Amino acid sequence: MDMQRRRLLGATATALGVACTGLPLRRARAQAPIRLLVGFAPGGAADVAARALAEALRVAGHPVVVENKVGAGGRIATDALLAAASDGNTLLFTPSTNLTLYPHVYRDLRYSLRDFAPLGTVCEMDFGFAVGASSPARDIKEFLAMAKSDPRLAAYGTPGTGTIMHFQGTMLARAAEVPLTHIPYKGGSLALTDTMGGVLPLLVTTLPNLIPMHKSGKIRILATTGSAVSPDLPDVPTLASQGYPGLTMAEYFVMLARAGTDPARGATLSEAMAAAVSAPAFRQTMKQLYFTPGAPTSPALRDRLRQDDAFWANEVRASGYTPDT
């Protein structure tokens, strides 16, 4: 992450954090604030997106306090939601794979889709496949040809084992019929550093983490997982356009209540969230983070989550991955 974007995240998080904890509206004072649980560290992109949502809800008269429950890839925050009352006063902001991929990756997971009441999609992001600036590969087919001819180059790194990026790599390897070795890192920073230094042949990670380095010439994004070319990367083709339509996918962040929440309360929260993500200030923050805002209705989101759950069940099984404990 470059210094300018780091300052943006820090400044935005600070400003929104202050705004979210205050209750300046008379209408807000009449309500108990909603607890919005976030499983990621303050100041990061996910946290800033959650706080932007919280501020938009506050402006609309729904006071929100963001609580960071950091650890285990968001699972600690998820467990905290399930330990709270199902009254709609405690909600969760989480990536969709916490609900659709993790149940097939962790044996001892204490939740599944049936434990949640989806309220709407907050934002989305695509993924990118990138190499260091010194790599001769100009697109994903050139990288795969190099990897096939030289086993030393047949490796890709991700922020961790069992992540969506891990399985994107296994999917590409199967589709291209090129064996690729997965190199898991503890987070994306070191993996990005090794890619820039030419140590890591290929990096698969979230697009917002790659775009600043691509624009500065420190890495080269070979392909994105979007259904269309990213407006932030008009020079980078999608994987689908390079012959791999099965790798078209995005990570989307959702807001959830506990299952058993009163449907009327859930509908009110869903409507408030849909209005919040349409607010100009929220959309501007998403643009700065390289996220795409979006708010499908709860039934549409529930169907999407179910489809993704079935997809990842098949993909994890096909990869040969052994679920972790």
N, C-alpha and C positions, 0 to 999 in steps of 0.2 A: 504494500500500500504506500503510495507516494506521500510526501510531506503535506502537500496542499490538501489532499483528500483526508489525511489524518486530522489536520486542523479543522476541516469541515465537520467531520464526524464528532470531534470533541466539542466544538462550539455549539453544534446543533443539539447534541445530547445534553449539554449543560443548560442551554436555554430552555429546551423542552422539558427537562427534568424539573427545573424551577417552576415552569408554568403548570406542570401536571400536579405538583404537590400543593399548589395554592388553589383556593376556591373563591375567586373574586365575584362570581355571579350570585345574585340572591337566590336564583332558582337552584344553583348547585348546592348552596348551603343547606337547602332543605332535604338533600339526599345524602345518604351514606355513600362515600366514594367506592367505586368499583376497584377491586384489586386485579390488576392485569399482570399475570405471572409471565416472566421472560426467562428462558433457560440459558441465556448468554450474557457475557460480561458487559457492563456499562461502557458506552462509547463505541462499541462495535456496530457494524451495519445493521444487524438484526435489532439491537437495542434502540438505535436511532429510529428505525422504522416503527418500532412499537411505541416509542415516545411521540413520534409524529402522529400516529393514530390516536394516542391518548389525548394529545392536545386538541386534535380535531373534534374528538368526542366531548371534551370539556367545553369548547367553544359552543357546541350544540346543546349544552346544558346537562351533560352526563359526566360528573367529576370522576376522574380516574387517577389512581396511584399505581405507578409501575413498581413492581418488586422483582429484582433479579435473583433468581434461584439457579445459580450457575453450576454446571457440571454434568457429566455423563451424556453429553450431546443433546441436552434438553430434557432428559428423562427425569431429573430431579424436580424440575418445574412441573412436569406432567404428573408426577406422583403427588405433588403439593396440591394440584387442582383436585385430584381424586380424594384427597384427605379433607377437603373443604365441603361445606354444605352445598347442596344442589339448589341454591336459591337465586342463582344468577348474579350474585355479588362478587364472586371470584371467577375470573376468566383466564384463559391461557392463549398466549401468542406463540405459535410454534411452526416450524417447517413441516410440510405435509408428510415427509418421509419418517418423521417421528412416529406417525400413526400407521403408515402403509408399508414401510420397509423394515423398521425395527422389530416388529413382531416375528419376522422371518429370519432375523439375524441374532437375536438374543433369546436364549431358552427361558430365562427366568423373568422375562418381562411380565409385569403385573397388570397390564391393560391391553385392550384391543379396541377396535372402532366402536363397538357397541357401548363403550363406557363414556362416550362423548356426544354432545349436541352441537354440531357444526353451525356457526353463525354466519360465516362468510369468508371470502378470500381477501386478504389485505393487499398483497403484492406478489409479484413473481420475478424470478430471475432465471436466465439460461446459464449453461455451462460452456466452457471452452477447452479445447485441446491446444496446448501451446508448446513451443520449443524455444531454446535460447537463440539470441540474435545471430550467433555464429553458426547455427545449424544450416546446412544447405537445403533442407526441406522447405518447400513453399506452400504445400498443401498436404492434406492427410494422406493422399495416395503416395506422394513422394516419401513421406516418413515411413509408411508401411513397407514400401519397396526397400528402403534402407534397412529397416528392421529385419526383413526377410533374408537379406544378403549378409548381414552382419549381426550375429546374436548379441553382441555387446550393446547394440542400440535397441534391442527388443525389450525395452522396459518402460514403464510409466509410473509416475508417482502421484499420490493423492493425499489429502489431509488425514486419511486414516482407513483402517480395515473396516469393512462392513458399511461403508458410506455409499451414497448413491454414485459418487465418482469412481469408487472401486469397481462397482458393477458396470458402469459405463465402459470401463476399460476391458472387462471380460466380454462384454457384448461386442465391442469393436473387434477384439481378437478373434472371436468365433465367426463374426460376419465376414471378416477379411481373410480368415484361415491363416492367420499369422500369430504364432504363439508370442504372448507378451507377458513379462514378469511384472507383478505388482509390487511396488515399493511403497509401503505405508509410512507416512510421517505423522508425528504428533502435532497436528495443525498444519496450516498452509504456508506459514511464513518461511520456514526453512526449505520447504519444497520449492517455493518460488525463488529463493536465493540460489539453490542448487541448479535450477533451470537457467537462471540468468548467467551463472558461472559455467554452464556447459557440462555440469556434472550429471544432471538428470536428463535423459534423452527426451522425455515427453512428460508434460504435466497436465493433469485433468483436474480442474477445479472450477469454482464459481466464476462467472464472467465478470462481475464487479471487481473481483480481486485482480483480474488480468488486464482489464482495459487500460488503466493508467500506465502500466509497464509496457504494454503494446504501443501506446501512443508516444511514449518516450523513446521507443526503439530498443528497449532492453530485452524484450522477448518478441516472439512472433506467434500470434494466434493463427493456427492452421484451419480451424473449423469451429463452429458453434453448434449447439444442440437445438437452436430455435427453429420454429416452423417457417420463419422468414429471416432474411438478413437483418442483423441488428442495425438500427439507425445510428448507433454510436460507432459501428464498425462496418461502414459501407464497402470496405475492401476485403472483408472476410466472408467466405462462403459458408453455408450451413453444411452439416454432415449429410443431410438428405440430398442436397444438390451434388454431392460428391459420391453418391451411390449407397448411402447408409441411412435410409428413411427410418429404420427401426430404432435409431438413436435420437429421434426427435423427442425432446422432453424438457421440462422446466421444473424447478423447485418452486413451490408456492407456499407462502406463509398464511396461516389461517388463524381465526379467532374462534375459540371453543368455550362452551360451558359444559358442565357435567351432565351426563344423561340423567333424566329425571327432573330437569329444570322445567318449571311450568311453561307450557308452549306459548302462552300469551307473553310472558316475560322474555322468552327466547325470540319471539317475533319482534318485540320492541327493540331488543338489543341488535338484532340483525338489521332492522331498518335504520337504526342510528349509525351502525357501522358502515352500511352502504352509503349513507349520506356523507359520513366523515371522509371516506376515501375518495369522494368526488370533490372535496374541497380543494380550491386552487393551491393553498399553502401545502397541503399534504402531497399533492401531485408534484409540486415543485421539488419537495424534499426527495421523493422517489426518483425523480429525474437526476438529481445530484448524486444519488446512490447507485445509479444505473439499474434501478428496479422498475418494473412496470406495475402500476396500480391496477386493481381489478376487484370487483365485488359481485360475483354471481350469487344468486339466491341460495338459501340453505339447502333446498332439495337438490339443486344442481351440484352443489359442493358435496353433499352426501353421496351422490351417485359417482362423482369423480373420485372420491376417496375409496369407494368400494372397488371401482375399476382398477385403480392403482394398487390397491391391496392384492387383488388377484394377479395383476401383472408382476409384482415383485415376488409373490410366492413362487410363480413359475420361473422367474429369472434367477432367483437365489438358488433354487433347486438345480436349474440347468448349469449354473456356474460351478457346481460341485462344492460350494462353500459349506463349511460345517458351522452351524449356529454356535455362537459364543455363549458363555454363561454369564 
